[in-house]
Amino acid sequence: MKWYVEEKGSRPARRLRELFQQGKVDLDAPSLLKYEVASALRFHAVARFTLRQLRGVMESLEGLQITREPSDREWATAFTLSLDNQISIYDAAYVAFAVHGRSRMVTADTVLVTRLKSAETRQRPILLADLDIGR
């Protein structure tokens, strides 16, 4: 959402997208990202999006080609993470992607980060505010 609405964390989020578009970083997200972004923008406390703008956001996300369906293993991991850490399946899907991809998960959700219990999962998230990607 921070790509489309100016708010705290928008600058590093947009820089991350820019680095992806330049081929300098890889981004991988569960397909639910599109639904989460659309819903967050639709019900944003300040920003008001028209139907045309919402469609544009979806086209923009589709164009990036960063979303995909979770594999069976990623689903299984997401279910386990959700149960073991008392987090939503939505959040657990992102963590599962990072675990199976042996990658980092960029998030602004400090509560999610504090709920992760195992060493394997605690090393996956990096807070957007802590992301050092400069300009």
C-alpha positions in Angstrom: 0.0 0.0 0.0 2.9 2.3 0.8 3.6 2.4 -3.0 0.3 4.1 -3.7 -0.4 6.3 -0.7 2.0 8.8 0.9 2.5 7.8 4.5 5.2 6.8 7.0 7.5 4.3 5.2 6.5 5.3 1.7 9.9 6.4 0.7 11.8 3.2 1.4 8.9 1.1 0.1 9.0 3.0 -3.2 12.8 2.7 -3.3 12.4 -1.0 -2.9 10.0 -1.2 -5.9 12.4 1.0 -7.9 15.3 -1.4 -7.2 13.1 -4.3 -8.2 12.2 -2.6 -11.5 15.9 -2.0 -12.1 16.6 -5.7 -11.6 18.7 -5.1 -8.4 16.4 -7.1 -6.0 13.9 -9.8 -6.3 10.3 -9.6 -4.9 8.0 -12.5 -4.4 4.6 -12.4 -2.7 1.6 -14.5 -2.3 -1.3 -13.7 -4.6 -3.3 -12.4 -1.7 -1.1 -9.3 -1.8 -3.5 -7.9 -4.5 -6.5 -8.4 -2.3 -4.9 -6.9 0.7 -3.7 -3.8 -1.2 -7.1 -3.3 -2.9 -8.9 -3.6 0.4 -6.4 -1.3 2.3 -6.7 1.3 -0.4 -10.5 1.0 -0.6 -10.9 1.6 3.2 -7.9 3.9 3.7 -8.6 6.4 6.5 -7.4 9.4 4.4 -6.9 8.6 0.8 -9.9 8.2 -1.4 -9.5 6.2 -4.6 -11.9 6.2 -7.6 -12.8 3.0 -9.4 -10.4 4.0 -12.2 -7.6 4.5 -9.7 -8.2 1.2 -8.0 -8.1 -0.6 -11.4 -4.8 1.3 -12.1 -3.3 0.0 -8.9 -4.3 -3.6 -9.7 -2.8 -3.2 -13.2 0.3 -1.8 -11.7 0.7 -4.8 -9.3 -0.1 -7.3 -12.1 2.6 -5.6 -14.3 5.2 -6.2 -11.6 4.6 -9.9 -11.8 5.7 -10.5 -8.1 2.7 -12.5 -7.0 2.0 -16.2 -7.2 0.0 -18.9 -5.5 1.7 -20.7 -2.6 3.0 -24.2 -3.1 1.7 -27.1 -1.1 4.8 -26.9 1.1 4.4 -23.1 1.6 0.7 -23.7 2.6 1.7 -26.3 5.1 4.4 -24.0 6.6 1.9 -21.1 6.7 -0.6 -23.3 8.6 2.1 -24.3 11.1 3.4 -20.8 11.5 -0.1 -19.5 12.1 -0.8 -22.1 14.8 2.6 -21.9 16.5 2.9 -18.1 16.5 -0.8 -17.0 16.9 -0.7 -15.0 13.6 -3.1 -14.8 10.8 -2.9 -17.2 7.8 -2.4 -14.0 5.7 0.7 -13.0 7.6 1.9 -16.6 7.9 1.8 -16.9 4.0 4.4 -14.1 3.7 6.6 -15.6 6.3 6.3 -19.0 4.6 7.4 -17.5 1.3 10.5 -16.1 3.1 11.3 -19.3 4.9 11.1 -21.4 1.7 12.9 -18.8 -0.4 15.6 -18.4 2.2 15.0 -14.7 1.9 13.9 -11.7 3.9 10.4 -10.4 4.3 10.0 -6.7 4.4 7.2 -5.5 6.6 6.0 -2.5 8.6 4.1 -4.8 11.0 6.1 -4.7 14.3 3.5 -6.9 16.1 4.0 -9.7 13.5 7.8 -9.5 14.0 7.5 -9.8 17.8 5.2 -12.8 17.6 7.6 -15.0 15.6 9.1 -17.5 18.0 11.6 -19.8 16.2 15.1 -18.7 15.2 14.3 -19.7 11.6 11.3 -17.4 11.4 12.7 -14.5 13.5 15.6 -14.0 11.0 13.2 -13.6 8.0 11.4 -10.3 8.6 13.1 -6.9 8.3 11.1 -3.9 9.3 10.6 -1.4 6.5 12.0 1.3 8.9 15.2 -0.6 9.3 15.7 -1.2 5.6 18.9 0.4 4.4 18.5 0.9 0.7 19.5 4.5 0.3 19.1 6.6 -2.7 
